[in-house]
Amino acid sequence: MKHLPKHLQPRYRYLAVEFTLAHERSVTREEFQKACWVSARQLLGDTGSANCGLQVVKFTFNNEHGKAIVRVRRNTESKARAAIACIAKISDTPAFIFIRGTSGTVRSCEEKYLHGPSL
């Protein structure tokens, strides 16, 4: 099967997200991904959340503080930012979400907003 031509491939943007949990508890990438999907579905509905295509690309978590890079489709960044900002709990643990910025590549997202490519 042939690949799609470059002009037909979907374009993506990357959101730099930092979060803090209210209680000492570890969070996995899957739990954060599920929280993103649930929040997007509640705010945007099924079709809106499907159009955004939220996907966690990179994730780290240390001592109540986490960082993530979330991939979204181009031209849906504002909806995705709103959906992620509405996350109040991650696996029944209160969470505080900070969206640091938007970028066109994973590398520039790390360097600009998450303090270097160490993620």
PyMOL commands that place a pseudoatom at each C-alpha (Angstrom):
pseudoatom trace, name=CA, resn=MET, resi=1, chain=A, elem=C, hetatm=0, pos=[0.000, 0.000, 0.000]
pseudoatom trace, name=CA, resn=LYS, resi=2, chain=A, elem=C, hetatm=0, pos=[1.348, 3.424, -0.955]
pseudoatom trace, name=CA, resn=HIS, resi=3, chain=A, elem=C, hetatm=0, pos=[1.952, 6.280, 1.438]
pseudoatom trace, name=CA, resn=LEU, resi=4, chain=A, elem=C, hetatm=0, pos=[-0.147, 9.415, 1.212]
pseudoatom trace, name=CA, resn=PRO, resi=5, chain=A, elem=C, hetatm=0, pos=[1.480, 12.349, -0.563]
pseudoatom trace, name=CA, resn=LYS, resi=6, chain=A, elem=C, hetatm=0, pos=[2.895, 15.015, 1.748]
pseudoatom trace, name=CA, resn=HIS, resi=7, chain=A, elem=C, hetatm=0, pos=[0.115, 17.506, 0.994]
pseudoatom trace, name=CA, resn=LEU, resi=8, chain=A, elem=C, hetatm=0, pos=[-2.570, 14.973, 2.024]
pseudoatom trace, name=CA, resn=GLN, resi=9, chain=A, elem=C, hetatm=0, pos=[-0.970, 13.874, 5.295]
pseudoatom trace, name=CA, resn=PRO, resi=10, chain=A, elem=C, hetatm=0, pos=[-2.474, 15.328, 8.482]
pseudoatom trace, name=CA, resn=ARG, resi=11, chain=A, elem=C, hetatm=0, pos=[-0.566, 18.195, 10.098]
pseudoatom trace, name=CA, resn=TYR, resi=12, chain=A, elem=C, hetatm=0, pos=[0.004, 18.315, 13.836]
pseudoatom trace, name=CA, resn=ARG, resi=13, chain=A, elem=C, hetatm=0, pos=[0.854, 20.795, 16.574]
pseudoatom trace, name=CA, resn=TYR, resi=14, chain=A, elem=C, hetatm=0, pos=[2.302, 19.947, 19.964]
pseudoatom trace, name=CA, resn=LEU, resi=15, chain=A, elem=C, hetatm=0, pos=[1.180, 21.323, 23.328]
pseudoatom trace, name=CA, resn=ALA, resi=16, chain=A, elem=C, hetatm=0, pos=[3.599, 21.518, 26.257]
pseudoatom trace, name=CA, resn=VAL, resi=17, chain=A, elem=C, hetatm=0, pos=[1.718, 20.635, 29.446]
pseudoatom trace, name=CA, resn=GLU, resi=18, chain=A, elem=C, hetatm=0, pos=[2.901, 20.691, 33.052]
pseudoatom trace, name=CA, resn=PHE, resi=19, chain=A, elem=C, hetatm=0, pos=[0.784, 19.458, 35.930]
pseudoatom trace, name=CA, resn=THR, resi=20, chain=A, elem=C, hetatm=0, pos=[0.912, 19.053, 39.676]
pseudoatom trace, name=CA, resn=LEU, resi=21, chain=A, elem=C, hetatm=0, pos=[-1.090, 16.653, 41.805]
pseudoatom trace, name=CA, resn=ALA, resi=22, chain=A, elem=C, hetatm=0, pos=[-2.612, 17.667, 45.119]
pseudoatom trace, name=CA, resn=HIS, resi=23, chain=A, elem=C, hetatm=0, pos=[-1.636, 14.390, 46.828]
pseudoatom trace, name=CA, resn=GLU, resi=24, chain=A, elem=C, hetatm=0, pos=[1.460, 12.237, 46.704]
pseudoatom trace, name=CA, resn=ARG, resi=25, chain=A, elem=C, hetatm=0, pos=[0.555, 9.650, 44.133]
pseudoatom trace, name=CA, resn=SER, resi=26, chain=A, elem=C, hetatm=0, pos=[2.154, 8.452, 40.938]
pseudoatom trace, name=CA, resn=VAL, resi=27, chain=A, elem=C, hetatm=0, pos=[0.401, 8.856, 37.595]
pseudoatom trace, name=CA, resn=THR, resi=28, chain=A, elem=C, hetatm=0, pos=[1.050, 6.825, 34.481]
pseudoatom trace, name=CA, resn=ARG, resi=29, chain=A, elem=C, hetatm=0, pos=[0.964, 7.989, 30.899]
pseudoatom trace, name=CA, resn=GLU, resi=30, chain=A, elem=C, hetatm=0, pos=[-2.212, 5.993, 30.290]
pseudoatom trace, name=CA, resn=GLU, resi=31, chain=A, elem=C, hetatm=0, pos=[-4.016, 7.684, 33.188]
pseudoatom trace, name=CA, resn=PHE, resi=32, chain=A, elem=C, hetatm=0, pos=[-3.065, 11.128, 31.880]
pseudoatom trace, name=CA, resn=GLN, resi=33, chain=A, elem=C, hetatm=0, pos=[-4.133, 10.136, 28.350]
pseudoatom trace, name=CA, resn=LYS, resi=34, chain=A, elem=C, hetatm=0, pos=[-7.499, 8.948, 29.657]
pseudoatom trace, name=CA, resn=ALA, resi=35, chain=A, elem=C, hetatm=0, pos=[-7.999, 12.213, 31.575]
pseudoatom trace, name=CA, resn=CYS, resi=36, chain=A, elem=C, hetatm=0, pos=[-7.319, 14.172, 28.362]
pseudoatom trace, name=CA, resn=TRP, resi=37, chain=A, elem=C, hetatm=0, pos=[-9.800, 12.091, 26.379]
pseudoatom trace, name=CA, resn=VAL, resi=38, chain=A, elem=C, hetatm=0, pos=[-12.526, 12.313, 29.032]
pseudoatom trace, name=CA, resn=SER, resi=39, chain=A, elem=C, hetatm=0, pos=[-12.121, 16.076, 29.353]
pseudoatom trace, name=CA, resn=ALA, resi=40, chain=A, elem=C, hetatm=0, pos=[-12.194, 16.579, 25.570]
pseudoatom trace, name=CA, resn=ARG, resi=41, chain=A, elem=C, hetatm=0, pos=[-15.258, 14.392, 25.223]
pseudoatom trace, name=CA, resn=GLN, resi=42, chain=A, elem=C, hetatm=0, pos=[-17.131, 16.256, 27.964]
pseudoatom trace, name=CA, resn=LEU, resi=43, chain=A, elem=C, hetatm=0, pos=[-16.253, 19.694, 26.588]
pseudoatom trace, name=CA, resn=LEU, resi=44, chain=A, elem=C, hetatm=0, pos=[-16.291, 19.117, 22.823]
pseudoatom trace, name=CA, resn=GLY, resi=45, chain=A, elem=C, hetatm=0, pos=[-18.463, 16.045, 22.368]
pseudoatom trace, name=CA, resn=ASP, resi=46, chain=A, elem=C, hetatm=0, pos=[-17.584, 12.910, 20.430]
pseudoatom trace, name=CA, resn=THR, resi=47, chain=A, elem=C, hetatm=0, pos=[-16.978, 14.508, 17.042]
pseudoatom trace, name=CA, resn=GLY, resi=48, chain=A, elem=C, hetatm=0, pos=[-15.082, 17.489, 18.450]
pseudoatom trace, name=CA, resn=SER, resi=49, chain=A, elem=C, hetatm=0, pos=[-12.754, 15.325, 20.499]
pseudoatom trace, name=CA, resn=ALA, resi=50, chain=A, elem=C, hetatm=0, pos=[-12.191, 13.024, 17.531]
pseudoatom trace, name=CA, resn=ASN, resi=51, chain=A, elem=C, hetatm=0, pos=[-11.316, 16.017, 15.333]
pseudoatom trace, name=CA, resn=CYS, resi=52, chain=A, elem=C, hetatm=0, pos=[-8.724, 17.198, 17.874]
pseudoatom trace, name=CA, resn=GLY, resi=53, chain=A, elem=C, hetatm=0, pos=[-7.024, 13.809, 17.972]
pseudoatom trace, name=CA, resn=LEU, resi=54, chain=A, elem=C, hetatm=0, pos=[-5.383, 14.261, 21.382]
pseudoatom trace, name=CA, resn=GLN, resi=55, chain=A, elem=C, hetatm=0, pos=[-2.437, 11.924, 21.869]
pseudoatom trace, name=CA, resn=VAL, resi=56, chain=A, elem=C, hetatm=0, pos=[0.247, 12.005, 24.555]
pseudoatom trace, name=CA, resn=VAL, resi=57, chain=A, elem=C, hetatm=0, pos=[3.610, 11.800, 22.796]
pseudoatom trace, name=CA, resn=LYS, resi=58, chain=A, elem=C, hetatm=0, pos=[6.022, 12.194, 25.734]
pseudoatom trace, name=CA, resn=PHE, resi=59, chain=A, elem=C, hetatm=0, pos=[5.384, 11.946, 29.449]
pseudoatom trace, name=CA, resn=THR, resi=60, chain=A, elem=C, hetatm=0, pos=[7.441, 12.212, 32.636]
pseudoatom trace, name=CA, resn=PHE, resi=61, chain=A, elem=C, hetatm=0, pos=[6.335, 12.270, 36.264]
pseudoatom trace, name=CA, resn=ASN, resi=62, chain=A, elem=C, hetatm=0, pos=[8.449, 12.920, 39.376]
pseudoatom trace, name=CA, resn=ASN, resi=63, chain=A, elem=C, hetatm=0, pos=[7.279, 13.691, 42.923]
pseudoatom trace, name=CA, resn=GLU, resi=64, chain=A, elem=C, hetatm=0, pos=[3.811, 15.138, 42.265]
pseudoatom trace, name=CA, resn=HIS, resi=65, chain=A, elem=C, hetatm=0, pos=[5.015, 17.094, 39.192]
pseudoatom trace, name=CA, resn=GLY, resi=66, chain=A, elem=C, hetatm=0, pos=[4.595, 15.944, 35.626]
pseudoatom trace, name=CA, resn=LYS, resi=67, chain=A, elem=C, hetatm=0, pos=[5.381, 17.112, 32.119]
pseudoatom trace, name=CA, resn=ALA, resi=68, chain=A, elem=C, hetatm=0, pos=[3.813, 15.965, 28.892]
pseudoatom trace, name=CA, resn=ILE, resi=69, chain=A, elem=C, hetatm=0, pos=[3.759, 16.767, 25.215]
pseudoatom trace, name=CA, resn=VAL, resi=70, chain=A, elem=C, hetatm=0, pos=[0.334, 16.302, 23.651]
pseudoatom trace, name=CA, resn=ARG, resi=71, chain=A, elem=C, hetatm=0, pos=[-0.120, 16.035, 19.883]
pseudoatom trace, name=CA, resn=VAL, resi=72, chain=A, elem=C, hetatm=0, pos=[-3.204, 17.671, 18.337]
pseudoatom trace, name=CA, resn=ARG, resi=73, chain=A, elem=C, hetatm=0, pos=[-4.322, 18.275, 14.781]
pseudoatom trace, name=CA, resn=ARG, resi=74, chain=A, elem=C, hetatm=0, pos=[-3.583, 21.651, 13.263]
pseudoatom trace, name=CA, resn=ASN, resi=75, chain=A, elem=C, hetatm=0, pos=[-6.354, 24.273, 13.504]
pseudoatom trace, name=CA, resn=THR, resi=76, chain=A, elem=C, hetatm=0, pos=[-7.777, 22.597, 16.633]
pseudoatom trace, name=CA, resn=GLU, resi=77, chain=A, elem=C, hetatm=0, pos=[-5.161, 23.908, 19.073]
pseudoatom trace, name=CA, resn=SER, resi=78, chain=A, elem=C, hetatm=0, pos=[-7.501, 26.296, 20.869]
pseudoatom trace, name=CA, resn=LYS, resi=79, chain=A, elem=C, hetatm=0, pos=[-10.128, 23.597, 21.421]
pseudoatom trace, name=CA, resn=ALA, resi=80, chain=A, elem=C, hetatm=0, pos=[-7.495, 21.158, 22.638]
pseudoatom trace, name=CA, resn=ARG, resi=81, chain=A, elem=C, hetatm=0, pos=[-6.020, 23.765, 25.004]
pseudoatom trace, name=CA, resn=ALA, resi=82, chain=A, elem=C, hetatm=0, pos=[-9.470, 24.373, 26.480]
pseudoatom trace, name=CA, resn=ALA, resi=83, chain=A, elem=C, hetatm=0, pos=[-10.121, 20.650, 26.878]
pseudoatom trace, name=CA, resn=ILE, resi=84, chain=A, elem=C, hetatm=0, pos=[-6.795, 20.025, 28.612]
pseudoatom trace, name=CA, resn=ALA, resi=85, chain=A, elem=C, hetatm=0, pos=[-7.217, 23.090, 30.824]
pseudoatom trace, name=CA, resn=CYS, resi=86, chain=A, elem=C, hetatm=0, pos=[-10.554, 21.670, 32.025]
pseudoatom trace, name=CA, resn=ILE, resi=87, chain=A, elem=C, hetatm=0, pos=[-8.909, 18.594, 33.543]
pseudoatom trace, name=CA, resn=ALA, resi=88, chain=A, elem=C, hetatm=0, pos=[-9.616, 18.747, 37.269]
pseudoatom trace, name=CA, resn=LYS, resi=89, chain=A, elem=C, hetatm=0, pos=[-8.714, 15.192, 38.297]
pseudoatom trace, name=CA, resn=ILE, resi=90, chain=A, elem=C, hetatm=0, pos=[-6.359, 12.528, 37.055]
pseudoatom trace, name=CA, resn=SER, resi=91, chain=A, elem=C, hetatm=0, pos=[-7.472, 9.117, 38.332]
pseudoatom trace, name=CA, resn=ASP, resi=92, chain=A, elem=C, hetatm=0, pos=[-9.567, 10.631, 41.147]
pseudoatom trace, name=CA, resn=THR, resi=93, chain=A, elem=C, hetatm=0, pos=[-6.651, 12.786, 42.327]
pseudoatom trace, name=CA, resn=PRO, resi=94, chain=A, elem=C, hetatm=0, pos=[-7.047, 16.574, 42.102]
pseudoatom trace, name=CA, resn=ALA, resi=95, chain=A, elem=C, hetatm=0, pos=[-4.657, 18.049, 39.545]
pseudoatom trace, name=CA, resn=PHE, resi=96, chain=A, elem=C, hetatm=0, pos=[-3.519, 21.512, 38.503]
pseudoatom trace, name=CA, resn=ILE, resi=97, chain=A, elem=C, hetatm=0, pos=[-2.822, 21.822, 34.775]
pseudoatom trace, name=CA, resn=PHE, resi=98, chain=A, elem=C, hetatm=0, pos=[-0.559, 24.437, 33.153]
pseudoatom trace, name=CA, resn=ILE, resi=99, chain=A, elem=C, hetatm=0, pos=[-0.331, 24.673, 29.366]
pseudoatom trace, name=CA, resn=ARG, resi=100, chain=A, elem=C, hetatm=0, pos=[3.051, 26.224, 28.626]
pseudoatom trace, name=CA, resn=GLY, resi=101, chain=A, elem=C, hetatm=0, pos=[2.741, 26.688, 24.876]
pseudoatom trace, name=CA, resn=THR, resi=102, chain=A, elem=C, hetatm=0, pos=[2.209, 25.372, 21.370]
pseudoatom trace, name=CA, resn=SER, resi=103, chain=A, elem=C, hetatm=0, pos=[4.819, 24.383, 18.832]
pseudoatom trace, name=CA, resn=GLY, resi=104, chain=A, elem=C, hetatm=0, pos=[5.128, 22.784, 15.407]
pseudoatom trace, name=CA, resn=THR, resi=105, chain=A, elem=C, hetatm=0, pos=[7.636, 20.067, 16.331]
pseudoatom trace, name=CA, resn=VAL, resi=106, chain=A, elem=C, hetatm=0, pos=[8.301, 17.934, 19.386]
pseudoatom trace, name=CA, resn=ARG, resi=107, chain=A, elem=C, hetatm=0, pos=[11.885, 19.140, 19.611]
pseudoatom trace, name=CA, resn=SER, resi=108, chain=A, elem=C, hetatm=0, pos=[11.043, 22.839, 19.592]
pseudoatom trace, name=CA, resn=CYS, resi=109, chain=A, elem=C, hetatm=0, pos=[8.245, 22.207, 22.085]
pseudoatom trace, name=CA, resn=GLU, resi=110, chain=A, elem=C, hetatm=0, pos=[10.732, 20.633, 24.506]
pseudoatom trace, name=CA, resn=GLU, resi=111, chain=A, elem=C, hetatm=0, pos=[13.358, 23.329, 24.028]
pseudoatom trace, name=CA, resn=LYS, resi=112, chain=A, elem=C, hetatm=0, pos=[11.035, 26.338, 24.274]
pseudoatom trace, name=CA, resn=TYR, resi=113, chain=A, elem=C, hetatm=0, pos=[8.611, 25.320, 26.976]
pseudoatom trace, name=CA, resn=LEU, resi=114, chain=A, elem=C, hetatm=0, pos=[9.915, 22.337, 28.925]
pseudoatom trace, name=CA, resn=HIS, resi=115, chain=A, elem=C, hetatm=0, pos=[13.502, 23.580, 29.445]
pseudoatom trace, name=CA, resn=GLY, resi=116, chain=A, elem=C, hetatm=0, pos=[15.633, 21.539, 27.073]
pseudoatom trace, name=CA, resn=PRO, resi=117, chain=A, elem=C, hetatm=0, pos=[15.391, 18.229, 25.220]
pseudoatom trace, name=CA, resn=SER, resi=118, chain=A, elem=C, hetatm=0, pos=[15.723, 16.144, 28.397]
pseudoatom trace, name=CA, resn=LEU, resi=119, chain=A, elem=C, hetatm=0, pos=[12.092, 14.996, 28.487]
for i in range(1, 119): cmd.bond("trace and resi %d" % i, "trace and resi %d" % (i + 1))
show_as sticks, trace
zoom trace
